[in-house]
Amino acid sequence: MRVRETRPIVLLDVDLPGLDGHSLHEKLRVERPGQFEVVYLTVHGTEAEQLRGLQSGALDYLLKPVSLRVLTAKLTAWKARNASA
């Protein structure tokens, strides 16, 4: 994942084949520290799941279904924050 000026934002689901999203996020944080941002986009909406994602450093934890207009607006805001950081 090569990006010119900002870190890429990875949209990550908790349900992945073979490895859950939380485990993948942790593995990427260890193997590629500071190289990307994570936003969870999933149907798992318990408070415990949301807190787990946010406490692991995710930018946000969005529940499906999500409005594409809202997601696009959030992506624009996150990218702007990354660019100014």
GROMACS elastic network, one bead per residue, 0.5 to 0.9 nm:
[ bonds ]
;  ai    aj funct       b0    kb
    1     8     6  0.74549   500
    1    35     6  0.87071   500
    1    36     6  0.87540   500
    2     7     6  0.85191   500
    2     8     6  0.80828   500
    3     6     6  0.62700   500
    3     7     6  0.64255   500
    3     8     6  0.65081   500
    4     7     6  0.81425   500
    5    82     6  0.88515   500
    5    83     6  0.69314   500
    6     9     6  0.89525   500
    6    36     6  0.85392   500
    6    79     6  0.71960   500
    6    80     6  0.89669   500
    6    82     6  0.59312   500
    6    83     6  0.56286   500
    7    34     6  0.80303   500
    7    35     6  0.58537   500
    7    37     6  0.65781   500
    7    79     6  0.82928   500
    7    82     6  0.69545   500
    7    83     6  0.84260   500
    8    35     6  0.74757   500
    8    37     6  0.61847   500
    8    38     6  0.84825   500
    8    79     6  0.84448   500
    9    36     6  0.58835   500
    9    38     6  0.55929   500
    9    39     6  0.69829   500
    9    59     6  0.89451   500
    9    75     6  0.81050   500
    9    78     6  0.83234   500
    9    79     6  0.80320   500
   10    36     6  0.69877   500
   10    37     6  0.60353   500
   10    39     6  0.61351   500
   10    40     6  0.82277   500
   11    37     6  0.87234   500
   11    38     6  0.60623   500
   11    40     6  0.57603   500
   11    41     6  0.61788   500
   12    15     6  0.87764   500
   12    16     6  0.87751   500
   12    21     6  0.62109   500
   12    22     6  0.86608   500
   12    24     6  0.88409   500
   12    25     6  0.80859   500
   12    38     6  0.67171   500
   12    39     6  0.60608   500
   12    41     6  0.58047   500
   12    42     6  0.76776   500
   13    16     6  0.66092   500
   13    20     6  0.79977   500
   13    21     6  0.55933   500
   13    22     6  0.85350   500
   13    39     6  0.86139   500
   13    40     6  0.56785   500
   13    41     6  0.52077   500
   13    43     6  0.82552   500
   13    44     6  0.89073   500
   14    19     6  0.87754   500
   14    20     6  0.53801   500
   14    22     6  0.62659   500
   14    23     6  0.88567   500
   14    40     6  0.72621   500
   14    41     6  0.77253   500
   14    42     6  0.60601   500
   14    43     6  0.81499   500
   14    44     6  0.72570   500
   15    18     6  0.89876   500
   15    19     6  0.78696   500
   15    20     6  0.55421   500
   15    21     6  0.62425   500
   15    42     6  0.76021   500
   15    43     6  0.87246   500
   15    44     6  0.86564   500
   16    19     6  0.56591   500
   16    20     6  0.52028   500
   16    21     6  0.61789   500
   17    20     6  0.72560   500
   19    22     6  0.83867   500
   19    23     6  0.65601   500
   19    24     6  0.66244   500
   20    23     6  0.54668   500
   20    24     6  0.63791   500
   20    25     6  0.87493   500
   21    25     6  0.60101   500
   21    26     6  0.85811   500
   21    40     6  0.82161   500
   22    25     6  0.50906   500
   22    26     6  0.62750   500
   22    27     6  0.86395   500
   22    52     6  0.80663   500
   22    53     6  0.69659   500
   22    56     6  0.83926   500
   23    26     6  0.51576   500
   23    27     6  0.61381   500
   23    28     6  0.86220   500
   24    27     6  0.50216   500
   24    28     6  0.61047   500
   24    29     6  0.85172   500
   25    28     6  0.51922   500
   25    29     6  0.61092   500
   25    30     6  0.87073   500
   25    38     6  0.75922   500
   25    53     6  0.88815   500
   25    56     6  0.81773   500
   25    58     6  0.87840   500
   26    29     6  0.50432   500
   26    30     6  0.63105   500
   26    31     6  0.86445   500
   26    56     6  0.76299   500
   27    30     6  0.52796   500
   27    31     6  0.60987   500
   27    32     6  0.82727   500
   28    31     6  0.50400   500
   28    32     6  0.53925   500
   28    33     6  0.71568   500
   28    35     6  0.89647   500
   28    36     6  0.88120   500
   29    32     6  0.54623   500
   29    34     6  0.72606   500
   29    35     6  0.83308   500
   29    36     6  0.85021   500
   30    33     6  0.57456   500
   32    35     6  0.57578   500
   32    36     6  0.79420   500
   33    36     6  0.77710   500
   34    37     6  0.77480   500
   37    57     6  0.82593   500
   37    58     6  0.67550   500
   37    59     6  0.67346   500
   38    57     6  0.76526   500
   38    59     6  0.59640   500
   38    60     6  0.75786   500
   38    61     6  0.89902   500
   39    53     6  0.85006   500
   39    54     6  0.89102   500
   39    58     6  0.54890   500
   39    59     6  0.54240   500
   39    60     6  0.50228   500
   39    61     6  0.58693   500
   39    62     6  0.74142   500
   40    50     6  0.86759   500
   40    53     6  0.70895   500
   40    54     6  0.87914   500
   40    58     6  0.70800   500
   40    59     6  0.81738   500
   40    60     6  0.63429   500
   40    62     6  0.59029   500
   40    63     6  0.80835   500
   41    44     6  0.87838   500
   41    60     6  0.85279   500
   41    61     6  0.61848   500
   41    63     6  0.57850   500
   41    64     6  0.64309   500
   41    65     6  0.87442   500
   41    66     6  0.82226   500
   42    45     6  0.74585   500
   42    61     6  0.78128   500
   42    62     6  0.64917   500
   42    63     6  0.51888   500
   42    64     6  0.53833   500
   42    65     6  0.81757   500
   43    62     6  0.83915   500
   43    63     6  0.54022   500
   43    64     6  0.50698   500
   43    65     6  0.75850   500
   44    49     6  0.65861   500
   44    50     6  0.79194   500
   44    63     6  0.70983   500
   44    64     6  0.83988   500
   45    48     6  0.81733   500
   45    49     6  0.63221   500
   45    50     6  0.63229   500
   45    61     6  0.86357   500
   45    62     6  0.83282   500
   45    63     6  0.62283   500
   45    64     6  0.87440   500
   46    49     6  0.52533   500
   46    50     6  0.63059   500
   46    51     6  0.85971   500
   47    50     6  0.51547   500
   47    51     6  0.60345   500
   47    52     6  0.84720   500
   48    51     6  0.51593   500
   48    52     6  0.60395   500
   48    53     6  0.86940   500
   49    52     6  0.50869   500
   49    53     6  0.63391   500
   49    54     6  0.87093   500
   49    61     6  0.89696   500
   50    53     6  0.52626   500
   50    54     6  0.61898   500
   50    55     6  0.84527   500
   50    60     6  0.87088   500
   50    61     6  0.60582   500
   50    62     6  0.85690   500
   51    54     6  0.51082   500
   51    55     6  0.57420   500
   51    56     6  0.82955   500
   51    61     6  0.86475   500
   52    55     6  0.52914   500
   52    56     6  0.61609   500
   52    57     6  0.89769   500
   53    56     6  0.52631   500
   53    57     6  0.68613   500
   53    58     6  0.57955   500
   53    59     6  0.88137   500
   53    60     6  0.79068   500
   53    61     6  0.66965   500
   54    57     6  0.53645   500
   54    59     6  0.69005   500
   54    60     6  0.64693   500
   54    61     6  0.67903   500
   55    58     6  0.71680   500
   57    60     6  0.86771   500
   58    61     6  0.71518   500
   59    78     6  0.80560   500
   62    65     6  0.86032   500
   62    66     6  0.71464   500
   62    71     6  0.87756   500
   63    66     6  0.63097   500
   64    67     6  0.85562   500
   66    69     6  0.85942   500
   66    70     6  0.72803   500
   66    71     6  0.69094   500
   67    70     6  0.51901   500
   67    71     6  0.61814   500
   67    72     6  0.85555   500
   68    72     6  0.59337   500
   68    73     6  0.84657   500
   69    72     6  0.51477   500
   69    73     6  0.61945   500
   69    74     6  0.86316   500
   70    73     6  0.50963   500
   70    74     6  0.61409   500
   70    75     6  0.85805   500
   71    74     6  0.50788   500
   71    75     6  0.60776   500
   71    76     6  0.85910   500
   72    75     6  0.50782   500
   72    76     6  0.62090   500
   72    77     6  0.86973   500
   73    76     6  0.51684   500
   73    77     6  0.63258   500
   73    78     6  0.87067   500
   74    77     6  0.50627   500
   74    78     6  0.60764   500
   74    79     6  0.85171   500
   75    78     6  0.50807   500
   75    79     6  0.60384   500
   75    80     6  0.85087   500
   76    79     6  0.52278   500
   76    80     6  0.62046   500
   76    81     6  0.87471   500
   77    80     6  0.51129   500
   77    81     6  0.62838   500
   77    82     6  0.86778   500
   78    81     6  0.51290   500
   78    82     6  0.61830   500
   78    83     6  0.86272   500
   79    82     6  0.50101   500
   79    83     6  0.61121   500
   79    84     6  0.86929   500
   80    83     6  0.51105   500
   80    84     6  0.63500   500
   80    85     6  0.87122   500
   81    84     6  0.52576   500
   81    85     6  0.61781   500
   82    85     6  0.51637   500
